[in-house]
């Protein structure tokens, strides 16, 4: 499963909902960085 990590604080999104399906105004719950600040992580 693809994960996304916040480039600002390192918080990893690992929710059930695909990251692509999150609303455009989604922000990091830790640092409030915008969705555009997240980077795809391949494991
Ligand atoms: Zn963050």
mmCIF file of the protein (N, C-alpha, C, O) and its ligand, coordinates in Angstrom:
data_MODEL
# 
_entry.id   MODEL 
# 
loop_
_entity.id 
_entity.type 
_entity.pdbx_number_of_molecules 
1 polymer     1 
2 non-polymer 1 
# 
_entity_poly.entity_id                      1 
_entity_poly.type                           'polypeptide(L)' 
_entity_poly.nstd_linkage                   no 
_entity_poly.nstd_monomer                   no 
_entity_poly.pdbx_seq_one_letter_code       
;(UNK)(UNK)(UNK)(UNK)(UNK)(UNK)(UNK)(UNK)(UNK)(UNK)(UNK)(UNK)(UNK)(UNK)(UNK)(UNK)
(UNK)(UNK)(UNK)(UNK)(UNK)(UNK)(UNK)(UNK)(UNK)(UNK)(UNK)(UNK)(UNK)(UNK)(UNK)(UNK)
(UNK)(UNK)(UNK)(UNK)(UNK)(UNK)(UNK)(UNK)(UNK)(UNK)(UNK)
;
_entity_poly.pdbx_seq_one_letter_code_can   XXXXXXXXXXXXXXXXXXXXXXXXXXXXXXXXXXXXXXXXXXX 
_entity_poly.pdbx_strand_id                 A 
# 
loop_
_entity_poly_seq.entity_id 
_entity_poly_seq.num 
_entity_poly_seq.mon_id 
_entity_poly_seq.hetero 
1 1  UNK n 
1 2  UNK n 
1 3  UNK n 
1 4  UNK n 
1 5  UNK n 
1 6  UNK n 
1 7  UNK n 
1 8  UNK n 
1 9  UNK n 
1 10 UNK n 
1 11 UNK n 
1 12 UNK n 
1 13 UNK n 
1 14 UNK n 
1 15 UNK n 
1 16 UNK n 
1 17 UNK n 
1 18 UNK n 
1 19 UNK n 
1 20 UNK n 
1 21 UNK n 
1 22 UNK n 
1 23 UNK n 
1 24 UNK n 
1 25 UNK n 
1 26 UNK n 
1 27 UNK n 
1 28 UNK n 
1 29 UNK n 
1 30 UNK n 
1 31 UNK n 
1 32 UNK n 
1 33 UNK n 
1 34 UNK n 
1 35 UNK n 
1 36 UNK n 
1 37 UNK n 
1 38 UNK n 
1 39 UNK n 
1 40 UNK n 
1 41 UNK n 
1 42 UNK n 
1 43 UNK n 
# 
loop_
_struct_asym.id 
_struct_asym.entity_id 
A 1 
B 2 
# 
loop_
_chem_comp.id 
_chem_comp.type 
_chem_comp.mon_nstd_flag 
UNK 'L-peptide linking' . 
ZN  non-polymer         . 
# 
_pdbx_entity_nonpoly.entity_id   2 
_pdbx_entity_nonpoly.name        ? 
_pdbx_entity_nonpoly.comp_id     ZN 
# 
_pdbx_nonpoly_scheme.asym_id         B 
_pdbx_nonpoly_scheme.entity_id       2 
_pdbx_nonpoly_scheme.mon_id          ZN 
_pdbx_nonpoly_scheme.ndb_seq_num     1 
_pdbx_nonpoly_scheme.pdb_seq_num     101 
_pdbx_nonpoly_scheme.auth_seq_num    101 
_pdbx_nonpoly_scheme.pdb_mon_id      ZN 
_pdbx_nonpoly_scheme.auth_mon_id     ZN 
_pdbx_nonpoly_scheme.pdb_strand_id   A 
_pdbx_nonpoly_scheme.pdb_ins_code    . 
# 
loop_
_atom_site.group_PDB 
_atom_site.id 
_atom_site.type_symbol 
_atom_site.label_atom_id 
_atom_site.label_alt_id 
_atom_site.label_comp_id 
_atom_site.label_asym_id 
_atom_site.label_entity_id 
_atom_site.label_seq_id 
_atom_site.pdbx_PDB_ins_code 
_atom_site.Cartn_x 
_atom_site.Cartn_y 
_atom_site.Cartn_z 
_atom_site.occupancy 
_atom_site.B_iso_or_equiv 
_atom_site.pdbx_formal_charge 
_atom_site.auth_seq_id 
_atom_site.auth_comp_id 
_atom_site.auth_asym_id 
_atom_site.auth_atom_id 
_atom_site.pdbx_PDB_model_num 
ATOM   1   N  N  . UNK A 1 1  ? 0.843   -1.204 0.000  1.00 0.00 ? 1   UNK A N  1 
ATOM   2   C  CA . UNK A 1 1  ? 0.000   0.000  0.000  1.00 0.00 ? 1   UNK A CA 1 
ATOM   3   C  C  . UNK A 1 1  ? 0.878   1.255  0.000  1.00 0.00 ? 1   UNK A C  1 
ATOM   4   O  O  . UNK A 1 1  ? 1.879   1.334  0.712  1.00 0.00 ? 1   UNK A O  1 
ATOM   5   N  N  . UNK A 1 2  ? 0.487   2.202  -0.794 1.00 0.00 ? 2   UNK A N  1 
ATOM   6   C  CA . UNK A 1 2  ? 1.237   3.448  -0.876 1.00 0.00 ? 2   UNK A CA 1 
ATOM   7   C  C  . UNK A 1 2  ? 0.942   4.334  0.334  1.00 0.00 ? 2   UNK A C  1 
ATOM   8   O  O  . UNK A 1 2  ? -0.211  4.522  0.720  1.00 0.00 ? 2   UNK A O  1 
ATOM   9   N  N  . UNK A 1 3  ? 1.995   4.864  0.913  1.00 0.00 ? 3   UNK A N  1 
ATOM   10  C  CA . UNK A 1 3  ? 1.840   5.785  2.030  1.00 0.00 ? 3   UNK A CA 1 
ATOM   11  C  C  . UNK A 1 3  ? 2.336   7.162  1.601  1.00 0.00 ? 3   UNK A C  1 
ATOM   12  O  O  . UNK A 1 3  ? 3.072   7.312  0.626  1.00 0.00 ? 3   UNK A O  1 
ATOM   13  N  N  . UNK A 1 4  ? 1.910   8.141  2.356  1.00 0.00 ? 4   UNK A N  1 
ATOM   14  C  CA . UNK A 1 4  ? 2.361   9.502  2.078  1.00 0.00 ? 4   UNK A CA 1 
ATOM   15  C  C  . UNK A 1 4  ? 2.927   10.092 3.357  1.00 0.00 ? 4   UNK A C  1 
ATOM   16  O  O  . UNK A 1 4  ? 2.346   9.943  4.433  1.00 0.00 ? 4   UNK A O  1 
ATOM   17  N  N  . UNK A 1 5  ? 4.052   10.755 3.235  1.00 0.00 ? 5   UNK A N  1 
ATOM   18  C  CA . UNK A 1 5  ? 4.691   11.349 4.403  1.00 0.00 ? 5   UNK A CA 1 
ATOM   19  C  C  . UNK A 1 5  ? 4.748   12.865 4.257  1.00 0.00 ? 5   UNK A C  1 
ATOM   20  O  O  . UNK A 1 5  ? 5.015   13.393 3.177  1.00 0.00 ? 5   UNK A O  1 
ATOM   21  N  N  . UNK A 1 6  ? 4.492   13.543 5.355  1.00 0.00 ? 6   UNK A N  1 
ATOM   22  C  CA . UNK A 1 6  ? 4.561   15.002 5.367  1.00 0.00 ? 6   UNK A CA 1 
ATOM   23  C  C  . UNK A 1 6  ? 6.022   15.422 5.297  1.00 0.00 ? 6   UNK A C  1 
ATOM   24  O  O  . UNK A 1 6  ? 6.837   14.989 6.112  1.00 0.00 ? 6   UNK A O  1 
ATOM   25  N  N  . UNK A 1 7  ? 6.351   16.259 4.330  1.00 0.00 ? 7   UNK A N  1 
ATOM   26  C  CA . UNK A 1 7  ? 7.745   16.682 4.153  1.00 0.00 ? 7   UNK A CA 1 
ATOM   27  C  C  . UNK A 1 7  ? 8.175   17.682 5.218  1.00 0.00 ? 7   UNK A C  1 
ATOM   28  O  O  . UNK A 1 7  ? 9.363   17.971 5.361  1.00 0.00 ? 7   UNK A O  1 
ATOM   29  N  N  . UNK A 1 8  ? 7.210   18.209 5.965  1.00 0.00 ? 8   UNK A N  1 
ATOM   30  C  CA . UNK A 1 8  ? 7.531   19.211 6.979  1.00 0.00 ? 8   UNK A CA 1 
ATOM   31  C  C  . UNK A 1 8  ? 7.854   18.557 8.323  1.00 0.00 ? 8   UNK A C  1 
ATOM   32  O  O  . UNK A 1 8  ? 8.871   18.877 8.939  1.00 0.00 ? 8   UNK A O  1 
ATOM   33  N  N  . UNK A 1 9  ? 6.994   17.643 8.780  1.00 0.00 ? 9   UNK A N  1 
ATOM   34  C  CA . UNK A 1 9  ? 7.175   17.072 10.116 1.00 0.00 ? 9   UNK A CA 1 
ATOM   35  C  C  . UNK A 1 9  ? 7.426   15.571 10.113 1.00 0.00 ? 9   UNK A C  1 
ATOM   36  O  O  . UNK A 1 9  ? 7.769   14.996 11.145 1.00 0.00 ? 9   UNK A O  1 
ATOM   37  N  N  . UNK A 1 10 ? 7.257   14.935 8.963  1.00 0.00 ? 10  UNK A N  1 
ATOM   38  C  CA . UNK A 1 10 ? 7.526   13.510 8.889  1.00 0.00 ? 10  UNK A CA 1 
ATOM   39  C  C  . UNK A 1 10 ? 6.356   12.617 9.262  1.00 0.00 ? 10  UNK A C  1 
ATOM   40  O  O  . UNK A 1 10 ? 6.498   11.395 9.310  1.00 0.00 ? 10  UNK A O  1 
ATOM   41  N  N  . UNK A 1 11 ? 5.205   13.213 9.525  1.00 0.00 ? 11  UNK A N  1 
ATOM   42  C  CA . UNK A 1 11 ? 4.017   12.414 9.868  1.00 0.00 ? 11  UNK A CA 1 
ATOM   43  C  C  . UNK A 1 11 ? 3.590   11.594 8.654  1.00 0.00 ? 11  UNK A C  1 
ATOM   44  O  O  . UNK A 1 11 ? 3.576   12.091 7.528  1.00 0.00 ? 11  UNK A O  1 
ATOM   45  N  N  . UNK A 1 12 ? 3.245   10.341 8.899  1.00 0.00 ? 12  UNK A N  1 
ATOM   46  C  CA . UNK A 1 12 ? 2.873   9.450  7.803  1.00 0.00 ? 12  UNK A CA 1 
ATOM   47  C  C  . UNK A 1 12 ? 1.377   9.234  7.755  1.00 0.00 ? 12  UNK A C  1 
ATOM   48  O  O  . UNK A 1 12 ? 0.758   8.846  8.746  1.00 0.00 ? 12  UNK A O  1 
ATOM   49  N  N  . UNK A 1 13 ? 0.799   9.490  6.585  1.00 0.00 ? 13  UNK A N  1 
ATOM   50  C  CA . UNK A 1 13 ? -0.619  9.206  6.387  1.00 0.00 ? 13  UNK A CA 1 
ATOM   51  C  C  . UNK A 1 13 ? -0.766  7.733  6.062  1.00 0.00 ? 13  UNK A C  1 
ATOM   52  O  O  . UNK A 1 13 ? -0.177  7.237  5.101  1.00 0.00 ? 13  UNK A O  1 
ATOM   53  N  N  . UNK A 1 14 ? -1.550  7.039  6.861  1.00 0.00 ? 14  UNK A N  1 
ATOM   54  C  CA . UNK A 1 14 ? -1.740  5.601  6.664  1.00 0.00 ? 14  UNK A CA 1 
ATOM   55  C  C  . UNK A 1 14 ? -3.206  5.243  6.885  1.00 0.00 ? 14  UNK A C  1 
ATOM   56  O  O  . UNK A 1 14 ? -3.533  4.212  7.474  1.00 0.00 ? 14  UNK A O  1 
ATOM   57  N  N  . UNK A 1 15 ? -4.083  6.126  6.396  1.00 0.00 ? 15  UNK A N  1 
ATOM   58  C  CA . UNK A 1 15 ? -5.510  5.921  6.607  1.00 0.00 ? 15  UNK A CA 1 
ATOM   59  C  C  . UNK A 1 15 ? -6.111  4.947  5.604  1.00 0.00 ? 15  UNK A C  1 
ATOM   60  O  O  . UNK A 1 15 ? -5.466  4.548  4.635  1.00 0.00 ? 15  UNK A O  1 
ATOM   61  N  N  . UNK A 1 16 ? -7.359  4.576  5.859  1.00 0.00 ? 16  UNK A N  1 
ATOM   62  C  CA . UNK A 1 16 ? -8.046  3.642  4.969  1.00 0.00 ? 16  UNK A CA 1 
ATOM   63  C  C  . UNK A 1 16 ? -8.383  4.299  3.635  1.00 0.00 ? 16  UNK A C  1 
ATOM   64  O  O  . UNK A 1 16 ? -8.388  3.643  2.594  1.00 0.00 ? 16  UNK A O  1 
ATOM   65  N  N  . UNK A 1 17 ? -8.661  5.582  3.677  1.00 0.00 ? 17  UNK A N  1 
ATOM   66  C  CA . UNK A 1 17 ? -9.029  6.290  2.451  1.00 0.00 ? 17  UNK A CA 1 
ATOM   67  C  C  . UNK A 1 17 ? -7.775  6.610  1.633  1.00 0.00 ? 17  UNK A C  1 
ATOM   68  O  O  . UNK A 1 17 ? -6.797  7.127  2.173  1.00 0.00 ? 17  UNK A O  1 
ATOM   69  N  N  . UNK A 1 18 ? -7.802  6.303  0.332  1.00 0.00 ? 18  UNK A N  1 
ATOM   70  C  CA . UNK A 1 18 ? -6.633  6.643  -0.504 1.00 0.00 ? 18  UNK A CA 1 
ATOM   71  C  C  . UNK A 1 18 ? -6.304  8.124  -0.409 1.00 0.00 ? 18  UNK A C  1 
ATOM   72  O  O  . UNK A 1 18 ? -7.194  8.974  -0.419 1.00 0.00 ? 18  UNK A O  1 
ATOM   73  N  N  . UNK A 1 19 ? -5.017  8.419  -0.318 1.00 0.00 ? 19  UNK A N  1 
ATOM   74  C  CA . UNK A 1 19 ? -4.600  9.814  -0.156 1.00 0.00 ? 19  UNK A CA 1 
ATOM   75  C  C  . UNK A 1 19 ? -5.117  10.677 -1.295 1.00 0.00 ? 19  UNK A C  1 
ATOM   76  O  O  . UNK A 1 19 ? -5.485  11.834 -1.091 1.00 0.00 ? 19  UNK A O  1 
ATOM   77  N  N  . UNK A 1 20 ? -5.142  10.111 -2.490 1.00 0.00 ? 20  UNK A N  1 
ATOM   78  C  CA . UNK A 1 20 ? -5.601  10.864 -3.660 1.00 0.00 ? 20  UNK A CA 1 
ATOM   79  C  C  . UNK A 1 20 ? -7.050  11.298 -3.525 1.00 0.00 ? 20  UNK A C  1 
ATOM   80  O  O  . UNK A 1 20 ? -7.473  12.283 -4.130 1.00 0.00 ? 20  UNK A O  1 
ATOM   81  N  N  . UNK A 1 21 ? -7.812  10.552 -2.722 1.00 0.00 ? 21  UNK A N  1 
ATOM   82  C  CA . UNK A 1 21 ? -9.233  10.856 -2.580 1.00 0.00 ? 21  UNK A CA 1 
ATOM   83  C  C  . UNK A 1 21 ? -9.519  11.863 -1.476 1.00 0.00 ? 21  UNK A C  1 
ATOM   84  O  O  . UNK A 1 21 ? -10.664 12.280 -1.299 1.00 0.00 ? 21  UNK A O  1 
ATOM   85  N  N  . UNK A 1 22 ? -8.493  12.256 -0.736 1.00 0.00 ? 22  UNK A N  1 
ATOM   86  C  CA . UNK A 1 22 ? -8.704  13.254 0.309  1.00 0.00 ? 22  UNK A CA 1 
ATOM   87  C  C  . UNK A 1 22 ? -9.005  14.606 -0.329 1.00 0.00 ? 22  UNK A C  1 
ATOM   88  O  O  . UNK A 1 22 ? -8.544  14.894 -1.433 1.00 0.00 ? 22  UNK A O  1 
ATOM   89  N  N  . UNK A 1 23 ? -9.776  15.429 0.369  1.00 0.00 ? 23  UNK A N  1 
ATOM   90  C  CA . UNK A 1 23 ? -10.099 16.747 -0.191 1.00 0.00 ? 23  UNK A CA 1 
ATOM   91  C  C  . UNK A 1 23 ? -8.850  17.596 -0.391 1.00 0.00 ? 23  UNK A C  1 
ATOM   92  O  O  . UNK A 1 23 ? -7.854  17.424 0.312  1.00 0.00 ? 23  UNK A O  1 
ATOM   93  N  N  . UNK A 1 24 ? -8.910  18.513 -1.355 1.00 0.00 ? 24  UNK A N  1 
ATOM   94  C  CA . UNK A 1 24 ? -7.756  19.353 -1.676 1.00 0.00 ? 24  UNK A CA 1 
ATOM   95  C  C  . UNK A 1 24 ? -7.342  20.245 -0.505 1.00 0.00 ? 24  UNK A C  1 
ATOM   96  O  O  . UNK A 1 24 ? -6.207  20.717 -0.445 1.00 0.00 ? 24  UNK A O  1 
ATOM   97  N  N  . UNK A 1 25 ? -8.276  20.472 0.424  1.00 0.00 ? 25  UNK A N  1 
ATOM   98  C  CA . UNK A 1 25 ? -7.931  21.329 1.562  1.00 0.00 ? 25  UNK A CA 1 
ATOM   99  C  C  . UNK A 1 25 ? -7.482  20.516 2.777  1.00 0.00 ? 25  UNK A C  1 
ATOM   100 O  O  . UNK A 1 25 ? -7.434  21.020 3.900  1.00 0.00 ? 25  UNK A O  1 
ATOM   101 N  N  . UNK A 1 26 ? -7.155  19.252 2.525  1.00 0.00 ? 26  UNK A N  1 
ATOM   102 C  CA . UNK A 1 26 ? -6.638  18.412 3.613  1.00 0.00 ? 26  UNK A CA 1 
ATOM   103 C  C  . UNK A 1 26 ? -5.310  18.975 4.105  1.00 0.00 ? 26  UNK A C  1 
ATOM   104 O  O  . UNK A 1 26 ? -4.474  19.409 3.313  1.00 0.00 ? 26  UNK A O  1 
ATOM   105 N  N  . UNK A 1 27 ? -5.131  18.961 5.408  1.00 0.00 ? 27  UNK A N  1 
ATOM   106 C  CA . UNK A 1 27 ? -3.869  19.431 5.972  1.00 0.00 ? 27  UNK A CA 1 
ATOM   107 C  C  . UNK A 1 27 ? -3.328  18.413 6.963  1.00 0.00 ? 27  UNK A C  1 
ATOM   108 O  O  . UNK A 1 27 ? -4.084  17.629 7.536  1.00 0.00 ? 27  UNK A O  1 
ATOM   109 N  N  . UNK A 1 28 ? -2.033  18.430 7.157  1.00 0.00 ? 28  UNK A N  1 
ATOM   110 C  CA . UNK A 1 28 ? -1.373  17.531 8.092  1.00 0.00 ? 28  UNK A CA 1 
ATOM   111 C  C  . UNK A 1 28 ? -1.917  17.758 9.505  1.00 0.00 ? 28  UNK A C  1 
ATOM   112 O  O  . UNK A 1 28 ? -1.960  18.897 9.969  1.00 0.00 ? 28  UNK A O  1 
ATOM   113 N  N  . UNK A 1 29 ? -2.335  16.687 10.195 1.00 0.00 ? 29  UNK A N  1 
ATOM   114 C  CA . UNK A 1 29 ? -2.875  16.841 11.556 1.00 0.00 ? 29  UNK A CA 1 
ATOM   115 C  C  . UNK A 1 29 ? -1.824  17.260 12.578 1.00 0.00 ? 29  UNK A C  1 
ATOM   116 O  O  . UNK A 1 29 ? -2.166  17.711 13.671 1.00 0.00 ? 29  UNK A O  1 
ATOM   117 N  N  . UNK A 1 30 ? -0.556  17.113 12.229 1.00 0.00 ? 30  UNK A N  1 
ATOM   118 C  CA . UNK A 1 30 ? 0.516   17.467 13.163 1.00 0.00 ? 30  UNK A CA 1 
ATOM   119 C  C  . UNK A 1 30 ? 0.989   18.906 12.991 1.00 0.00 ? 30  UNK A C  1 
ATOM   120 O  O  . UNK A 1 30 ? 1.193   19.619 13.974 1.00 0.00 ? 30  UNK A O  1 
ATOM   121 N  N  . UNK A 1 31 ? 1.163   19.335 11.735 1.00 0.00 ? 31  UNK A N  1 
ATOM   122 C  CA . UNK A 1 31 ? 1.767   20.650 11.515 1.00 0.00 ? 31  UNK A CA 1 
ATOM   123 C  C  . UNK A 1 31 ? 0.944   21.534 10.577 1.00 0.00 ? 31  UNK A C  1 
ATOM   124 O  O  . UNK A 1 31 ? 1.346   22.655 10.265 1.00 0.00 ? 31  UNK A O  1 
ATOM   125 N  N  . UNK A 1 32 ? -0.214  21.026 10.125 1.00 0.00 ? 32  UNK A N  1 
ATOM   126 C  CA . UNK A 1 32 ? -1.113  21.800 9.260  1.00 0.00 ? 32  UNK A CA 1 
ATOM   127 C  C  . UNK A 1 32 ? -0.506  22.122 7.901  1.00 0.00 ? 32  UNK A C  1 
ATOM   128 O  O  . UNK A 1 32 ? -0.936  23.068 7.241  1.00 0.00 ? 32  UNK A O  1 
ATOM   129 N  N  . UNK A 1 33 ? 0.472   21.360 7.481  1.00 0.00 ? 33  UNK A N  1 
ATOM   130 C  CA . UNK A 1 33 ? 1.028   21.562 6.148  1.00 0.00 ? 33  UNK A CA 1 
ATOM   131 C  C  . UNK A 1 33 ? -0.025  21.171 5.113  1.00 0.00 ? 33  UNK A C  1 
ATOM   132 O  O  . UNK A 1 33 ? -0.828  20.272 5.360  1.00 0.00 ? 33  UNK A O  1 
ATOM   133 N  N  . UNK A 1 34 ? -0.029  21.831 3.970  1.00 0.00 ? 34  UNK A N  1 
ATOM   134 C  CA . UNK A 1 34 ? -1.014  21.516 2.937  1.00 0.00 ? 34  UNK A CA 1 
ATOM   135 C  C  . UNK A 1 34 ? -0.770  20.145 2.305  1.00 0.00 ? 34  UNK A C  1 
ATOM   136 O  O  . UNK A 1 34 ? 0.309   19.566 2.431  1.00 0.00 ? 34  UNK A O  1 
ATOM   137 N  N  . UNK A 1 35 ? -1.789  19.648 1.630  1.00 0.00 ? 35  UNK A N  1 
ATOM   138 C  CA . UNK A 1 35 ? -1.703  18.342 0.983  1.00 0.00 ? 35  UNK A CA 1 
ATOM   139 C  C  . UNK A 1 35 ? -0.521  18.272 0.015  1.00 0.00 ? 35  UNK A C  1 
ATOM   140 O  O  . UNK A 1 35 ? 0.071   17.210 -0.178 1.00 0.00 ? 35  UNK A O  1 
ATOM   141 N  N  . UNK A 1 36 ? -0.185  19.405 -0.586 1.00 0.00 ? 36  UNK A N  1 
ATOM   142 C  CA . UNK A 1 36 ? 0.912   19.449 -1.560 1.00 0.00 ? 36  UNK A CA 1 
ATOM   143 C  C  . UNK A 1 36 ? 2.273   19.214 -0.918 1.00 0.00 ? 36  UNK A C  1 
ATOM   144 O  O  . UNK A 1 36 ? 3.258   18.969 -1.616 1.00 0.00 ? 36  UNK A O  1 
ATOM   145 N  N  . UNK A 1 37 ? 2.332   19.288 0.427  1.00 0.00 ? 37  UNK A N  1 
ATOM   146 C  CA . UNK A 1 37 ? 3.600   19.088 1.123  1.00 0.00 ? 37  UNK A CA 1 
ATOM   147 C  C  . UNK A 1 37 ? 3.887   17.615 1.388  1.00 0.00 ? 37  UNK A C  1 
ATOM   148 O  O  . UNK A 1 37 ? 4.949   17.258 1.897  1.00 0.00 ? 37  UNK A O  1 
ATOM   149 N  N  . UNK A 1 38 ? 2.919   16.761 1.034  1.00 0.00 ? 38  UNK A N  1 
ATOM   150 C  CA . UNK A 1 38 ? 3.112   15.324 1.264  1.00 0.00 ? 38  UNK A CA 1 
ATOM   151 C  C  . UNK A 1 38 ? 3.812   14.678 0.079  1.00 0.00 ? 38  UNK A C  1 
ATOM   152 O  O  . UNK A 1 38 ? 3.574   15.037 -1.074 1.00 0.00 ? 38  UNK A O  1 
ATOM   153 N  N  . UNK A 1 39 ? 4.676   13.722 0.382  1.00 0.00 ? 39  UNK A N  1 
ATOM   154 C  CA . UNK A 1 39 ? 5.393   12.996 -0.653 1.00 0.00 ? 39  UNK A CA 1 
ATOM   155 C  C  . UNK A 1 39 ? 5.040   11.513 -0.577 1.00 0.00 ? 39  UNK A C  1 
ATOM   156 O  O  . UNK A 1 39 ? 4.859   10.958 0.507  1.00 0.00 ? 39  UNK A O  1 
ATOM   157 N  N  . UNK A 1 40 ? 4.947   10.884 -1.741 1.00 0.00 ? 40  UNK A N  1 
ATOM   158 C  CA . UNK A 1 40 ? 4.647   9.469  -1.805 1.00 0.00 ? 40  UNK A CA 1 
ATOM   159 C  C  . UNK A 1 40 ? 5.824   8.638  -1.283 1.00 0.00 ? 40  UNK A C  1 
ATOM   160 O  O  . UNK A 1 40 ? 6.984   8.935  -1.565 1.00 0.00 ? 40  UNK A O  1 
ATOM   161 N  N  . UNK A 1 41 ? 5.505   7.610  -0.529 1.00 0.00 ? 41  UNK A N  1 
ATOM   162 C  CA . UNK A 1 41 ? 6.541   6.740  0.013  1.00 0.00 ? 41  UNK A CA 1 
ATOM   163 C  C  . UNK A 1 41 ? 6.293   5.316  -0.470 1.00 0.00 ? 41  UNK A C  1 
ATOM   164 O  O  . UNK A 1 41 ? 5.199   4.775  -0.310 1.00 0.00 ? 41  UNK A O  1 
ATOM   165 N  N  . UNK A 1 42 ? 7.308   4.729  -1.052 1.00 0.00 ? 42  UNK A N  1 
ATOM   166 C  CA . UNK A 1 42 ? 7.194   3.345  -1.514 1.00 0.00 ? 42  UNK A CA 1 
ATOM   167 C  C  . UNK A 1 42 ? 7.903   2.432  -0.517 1.00 0.00 ? 42  UNK A C  1 
ATOM   168 O  O  . UNK A 1 42 ? 9.063   2.656  -0.171 1.00 0.00 ? 42  UNK A O  1 
ATOM   169 N  N  . UNK A 1 43 ? 7.197   1.408  -0.063 1.00 0.00 ? 43  UNK A N  1 
ATOM   170 C  CA . UNK A 1 43 ? 7.802   0.491  0.893  1.00 0.00 ? 43  UNK A CA 1 
ATOM   171 C  C  . UNK A 1 43 ? 8.003   -0.880 0.271  1.00 0.00 ? 43  UNK A C  1 
ATOM   172 O  O  . UNK A 1 43 ? 8.505   -1.790 0.931  1.00 0.00 ? 43  UNK A O  1 
HETATM 173 ZN ZN . ZN  B 2 .  ? 3.207   17.614 8.954  1.00 0.00 ? 101 ZN  A ZN 1 
# 
